[in-house]
């Protein structure tokens, strides 16, 4: 973990090996498996490893779990209809009190867009296979 290059300014550089941490709601971890609801569309929030620790995603949610995957684990693109290609990427979007906050997005022709169901399903399957649960959520 390193200090921010300039407080509040985004750092657009991500290494493929950099891990991204996401809070794991108890309802999104069923029978030892991360569910589809863990990865909503067209965007979802993560914390980047470069500027945080895994536990940082648990602020105000101590009973949640922690899941991680690498930037390079996010599929670069997936085809929908012929000629329709959805691309995926992560963007550093610092928040007040959470410089590590980032967002994963889906894009169609460079614009944030929600992919069709078949693409969402494939994306989730691919990323869930690479997701590691660092801390299981607890039940209250």
LUMSELUM-956101 format. One record per residue: residue number from 1; residue in three letters; z, x, y of N, C-alpha, C in turn. Coordinates in steps of 0.05 Angstrom, whole numbers. Atoms other than C-alpha are relative to their C-alpha. Layout:
% residues N
    nr   rest     n.zz     n.xx     n.yy    ca.zz    ca.xx    ca.yy     c.zz     c.xx     c.yy
   NUM    ALA        Z        X        Y        Z        X        Y        Z        X        Y
...
//
This chain:
% residues 140
    nr   rest     n.zz     n.xx     n.yy    ca.zz    ca.xx    ca.yy     c.zz     c.xx     c.yy
     1    UNK        0       17      -24        0        0        0        0       18       25
     2    UNK        2      -16      -24      -19       27       68        5      -18       24
     3    UNK       -4       15      -24       -5        7      139      -27      -11       10
     4    UNK       24       12      -11      -54      -37      176      -13       19       20
     5    UNK       14      -18      -18     -108        1      215        5       -7       29
     6    UNK       -7        9      -27      -95      -40      278       13      -27       -4
     7    UNK      -14       25        5      -43      -96      278      -16      -24        7
     8    UNK       14       24       -5      -76     -163      271      -30        0       -5
     9    UNK       29       -1        4     -147     -138      263       -6        1      -30
    10    UNK        8        0       28     -182     -151      197      -10       28       -9
    11    UNK       11      -23       13     -199      -94      150      -21      -10      -20
    12    UNK       21       12       17     -266     -113      120       -6       16      -26
    13    UNK        6      -17       23     -267      -56       69       18       -6      -24
    14    UNK      -14        5       25     -247      -75       -2      -12       18      -21
    15    UNK        9      -15       24     -251      -29      -62       -2      -19      -23
    16    UNK        3       18       23     -274      -62     -126       25       -1      -17
    17    UNK      -24       -3       16     -210      -38     -159       25      -12       13
    18    UNK      -24       11      -14     -163      -68     -107        7      -27      -12
    19    UNK       -9       25       12     -121     -123     -137        5      -20       22
    20    UNK       -7       23      -18     -113     -191     -104       21      -16      -14
    21    UNK      -22       15       11      -49     -230     -115       -1      -29       10
    22    UNK        0       28       -7      -45     -305     -117       25      -13      -13
    23    UNK      -23       15        9       15     -350     -123       -9      -20      -22
    24    UNK        6       17       23       16     -389     -189       19      -23       -2
    25    UNK      -16       25        0       42     -460     -183        7       -6      -30
    26    UNK       -8        7       28       81     -483     -246      -20      -19      -13
    27    UNK       19       19       11       30     -539     -256      -27       13       -7
    28    UNK       26      -14        5      -27     -487     -258        3       20      -22
    29    UNK       -4      -18       22        2     -450     -317       11      -17      -23
    30    UNK       -7       19       21        2     -494     -379       -4       13      -27
    31    UNK        1      -12       27       17     -469     -450      -10       29        1
    32    UNK        7      -29       -2       10     -397     -427      -28        5       11
    33    UNK       27       -4       -9      -59     -409     -396       -1       -9       30
    34    UNK        5        7      -28      -80     -410     -322      -21      -22        0
    35    UNK       18       23        0     -113     -477     -308      -21        2       22
    36    UNK       21        1      -21     -175     -493     -266       11       -4       28
    37    UNK      -11        6      -27     -132     -518     -209       10       25       14
    38    UNK       -9      -25      -12     -109     -446     -198      -21       12       19
    39    UNK       22      -11      -16     -178     -431     -167      -15      -22       13
    40    UNK       14       22      -13     -197     -486     -118      -25       10       15
    41    UNK       25       -6      -15     -264     -489      -81       -1      -16       25
    42    UNK       17      -23       -1     -296     -472      -35       14       26        7
    43    UNK      -15      -23       -8     -241     -424      -15       28        0      -12
    44    UNK      -28       -2        7     -173     -399      -38       12       25       11
    45    UNK      -14      -22      -13     -121     -353       -9       11       20      -21
    46    UNK      -11      -22       16      -98     -286      -38       13       19       20
    47    UNK      -10      -23      -15      -59     -226      -14      -12       25      -12
    48    UNK       12      -24       10      -92     -159      -19       20       22       -5
    49    UNK      -19      -21        9      -57     -102      -54        3       22       20
    50    UNK        0      -22      -19      -75      -52        0       23       -3       21
    51    UNK      -19        6      -21      -26      -86       47       24      -17       -9
    52    UNK      -23       17        9       25     -122        3        8        8      -29
    53    UNK      -11       -2       27       66     -123      -61       -5      -27      -13
    54    UNK        4       26       14       56     -177     -114       20      -21        9
    55    UNK      -22       20       -7      123     -210      -96       -3      -12       27
    56    UNK        4       12      -27      100     -222      -25      -12      -28        0
    57    UNK       12       27        1       62     -284      -47       21      -21       -6
    58    UNK      -21       19        8      128     -316      -68       18       -8       23
    59    UNK      -17        9      -23      158     -323        2        1      -30        1
    60    UNK       -6       29       -1      188     -393        5       -8      -15      -26
    61    UNK        7       13       26      164     -406      -67       10       17      -23
    62    UNK      -10      -19       20      210     -365     -112       -4       -9      -29
    63    UNK        4       10       27      198     -410     -173      -29        2      -10
    64    UNK       28       -3        7      123     -398     -172       -4       26      -16
    65    UNK        7      -25       14       90     -344     -214      -19       17       18
    66    UNK       19      -18      -14       44     -287     -193      -23        7      -19
    67    UNK       23       -7       15      -26     -276     -218      -16       20       16
    68    UNK       16      -20      -14      -73     -218     -202      -27        4      -14
    69    UNK       26       -8       10     -145     -198     -210      -12       19       21
    70    UNK       12      -19      -18     -188     -144     -179      -23      -12       16
    71    UNK       23        9      -16     -239     -154     -124      -26        1      -16
    72    UNK       24       -2       17     -292     -130     -173       -1      -20      -23
    73    UNK        0       21       21     -272     -185     -222      -12      -26       10
    74    UNK       12       24      -11     -298     -238     -175      -31        2       -5
    75    UNK       29       -1        4     -369     -256     -197      -15        3       26
    76    UNK       15       -4      -25     -419     -232     -145      -17      -24        6
    77    UNK       17       23       -4     -466     -290     -155       -3      -16      -26
    78    UNK        6       17       23     -481     -349     -201      -22      -19        8
    79    UNK       23       19       -6     -544     -391     -206        9      -28       -5
    80    UNK       -4       29        4     -541     -466     -199      -27      -11       -8
    81    UNK       27       10        6     -608     -502     -196      -19       23        3
    82    UNK       20      -22       -4     -671     -460     -200       -4        6       30
    83    UNK        3       -9      -28     -675     -420     -135       26       -4       16
    84    UNK      -25        5      -15     -603     -439     -115       21       20      -11
    85    UNK      -18      -21        9     -557     -379     -119       25       -1       18
    86    UNK      -26        0      -15     -483     -383      -99       11       29       -3
    87    UNK      -12      -26       -1     -451     -318      -78       30       -3        6
    88    UNK      -29        2       -4     -377     -303      -77       10       26       12
    89    UNK      -11      -24      -13     -335     -255      -36       27       -5       11
    90    UNK      -27        2      -11     -268     -240       -6       -1       11       28
    91    UNK       -1       -6      -28     -253     -235       67       30        4        9
    92    UNK      -27       -5      -10     -191     -205      100        4      -18       25
    93    UNK       -6       19      -22     -161     -260      145       30        2        6
    94    UNK      -28       -4       -5      -94     -234      171       13      -25       14
    95    UNK      -15       22      -12      -42     -287      189       24       13       14
    96    UNK      -24       -9      -13       18     -279      235       22        1      -22
    97    UNK      -20       -3       20       72     -252      189      -11        7      -28
    98    UNK       12       -7       26       23     -238      132      -27       14        4
    99    UNK       25      -15       -5      -27     -183      148      -18        2      -25
   100    UNK       15       -3       25      -48     -180       74      -17      -25       -7
   101    UNK       14       25        7      -74     -252       73      -30        3        1
   102    UNK       29       -1        2     -146     -257       51       -9      -26      -13
   103    UNK       11       24       12     -192     -312       27      -25        6      -16
   104    UNK       25       -1       17     -243     -317      -29      -16      -24        7
   105    UNK       18       22       -8     -303     -359      -11      -25       -1      -18
   106    UNK       26        3       12     -366     -386      -42      -21       -6       22
   107    UNK       21        2      -21     -431     -383       -2      -27       -9      -13
   108    UNK       28        7        7     -500     -414       -7      -17        7       25
   109    UNK       17       -9      -22     -552     -379       36       16        9       24
   110    UNK      -16      -12      -21     -498     -344       75       20      -18       14
   111    UNK      -18       20      -12     -459     -407       92       21       -8      -21
   112    UNK      -21        9       18     -392     -426       61       -7      -28      -11
   113    UNK        8       25       12     -407     -481       12       14       -4      -27
   114    UNK      -11        5       26     -377     -515      -49      -22       -2      -20
   115    UNK       21        1       21     -418     -502     -111        2      -25      -17
   116    UNK       -2       23       19     -436     -556     -161       20        6      -22
   117    UNK      -21       -1       21     -388     -570     -218       -6       22      -21
   118    UNK        6      -20       21     -425     -526     -269        5       28       10
   119    UNK       -4      -27      -11     -421     -465     -223       30        5        3
   120    UNK      -29       -2       -2     -347     -478     -208       12        6      -27
   121    UNK      -11       -4       27     -333     -483     -282       -5       28      -10
   122    UNK        7      -27        9     -369     -418     -298       15       21       15
   123    UNK      -15      -19      -16     -336     -381     -240       29        1      -10
   124    UNK      -28        1        9     -267     -404     -263        3       13      -27
   125    UNK       -1      -12       27     -281     -384     -335       -1       31        2
   126    UNK        4      -29       -2     -304     -314     -315       25       13       13
   127    UNK      -22      -12      -14     -247     -301     -266       26       -3      -15
   128    UNK      -25        3       16     -192     -330     -310        3       20      -22
   129    UNK       -1      -20       21     -211     -282     -366       11       26       10
   130    UNK       -8      -25      -12     -196     -225     -319       27       -1       15
   131    UNK      -25        4      -15     -134     -254     -287       24        7      -18
   132    UNK      -24       -9       14      -68     -223     -307       24      -14       13
   133    UNK      -25       12      -10       -3     -262     -300       21       21        1
   134    UNK      -20      -20       -4       47     -214     -271       28      -11       -2
   135    UNK      -26       14        2      104     -265     -268       -6      -29       -6
   136    UNK        3       28        7      106     -332     -302       16      -17       18
   137    UNK      -16       18      -17      127     -391     -260       24      -11      -16
   138    UNK      -24       11       13      196     -419     -275        1      -30        5
   139    UNK       -4       28       -4      214     -492     -283       27       -5       12
   140    UNK      -26        6      -14      268     -522     -240       17      -18      -16
//
